[in-house]
């Protein structure tokens, strides 16, 4: 008996370790729009029903058990929820379905939508019919949605309120900038949506609202829309790329039923490179006329994005390598542009250094005026050497040419003749 109880305890503990628990959202889909074409069908005529199916899930928190004998959780992961649609079918309820059902549709990601169109034939008798769209999903909640079809009657049916969130912001968003955003809530239905609120969720340290994260919009009438202007703050260290900011849209239908929809603000960060000149050096440090030399100009990137295809040119009036290809400069780094020149005459040369580079925002060129001093050649050593040679030559001429002619025997003047 004890062995049986021990084995049961072990099996329970293993199950608790292996099987993860999930929290937060569960995958679900909804029909956000539908359209019957023609809107009023004649008996026995053909038409279409078009729907748009959206994955309303956003993300899930997955927790794993920490041990055999406890029910505590130590590991938490946040992951997007995809919905696997197994089948989308239409039950006519009096309306004949001509086209086939949609089977093995596959997965759609959070916030994504898929369109489906069914070909139908109206019944022979006039009236209002309500075929149902059934959406079967694996691992999530399936959906049934009735669609009114008017066959040769004057009766009108109002579509339930369906809220759609749209966002608008500048085309260029640079890390570290304030991001003005306009959120528009559009009611694509025909009935009133009341107590509409927007909440920005899971705000990270990289992007956050400048003021509040909750916005009360109130009521939005059918086919109407309302907008909210807000400002997001971004950190300068935010990596360029797509940043998804979850948004929860809540409202109440005309019959008092509350509804919650998950959406997002998708911001594309574009890195902006900012290049500047750090230092200018020559080798040798003292540039002498008619002597080859190198110019090294260090270029620094103080921006938030990587500078690519960086090249530099100088317009000095002398021969040599006057263009330097650098390549990439990451934010916070610098790199040298080296120019090898053949030399020039002495003097001061004013020139312009131009840098061309690309980043996420396009191609840019910056220029800076600079000056180069070329020292004239120093002939002092040559002059001294010539003076010494002249003195030696004068002495030799005096000793071996002038004195022999004067004394007759070549003796020095102070030596007496014998």
Buried (B, 14 or more C-beta within 10 A) or exposed (E): EEEEEEEEEEEEBEEBBEEEEEEEBEBBBBBBBBEBEEEBBEEEEEBBBBBBBBBBBBBBBBBBBBEEEEEEBEEEEEEBBBBBBBBBBBBBEBBEBEEEBBEEBEEBEBBEEBEBEBBBBBBEEBBEBBBBBBBBBEEBBBBEBBBBBBBEEEEEBEBBBBBBBEBEBEEEBBBBBEBBBEBEBBBBBBBBBBEBBBBBEEBEEBBBBEEEEEBEBEBBBBEEBBEEEBEBBBBEEBEBEEBBBBBBBBBBBBEEEEBEBBBBBEBEBBBBBBBBBEEBEBEEEEBBBEBBBBBBBBBBBEBBBBBBEBBBBBEBEBEBEBEBEBEBBBBEEBBBBBBEBEBBEEEEBEBEBBBBBBBBBEEBEBEEEBEBEBEEEEEEEEEEEEEEEEEEEEEEEEEEEEBEEEEEEEBEEEEEEE
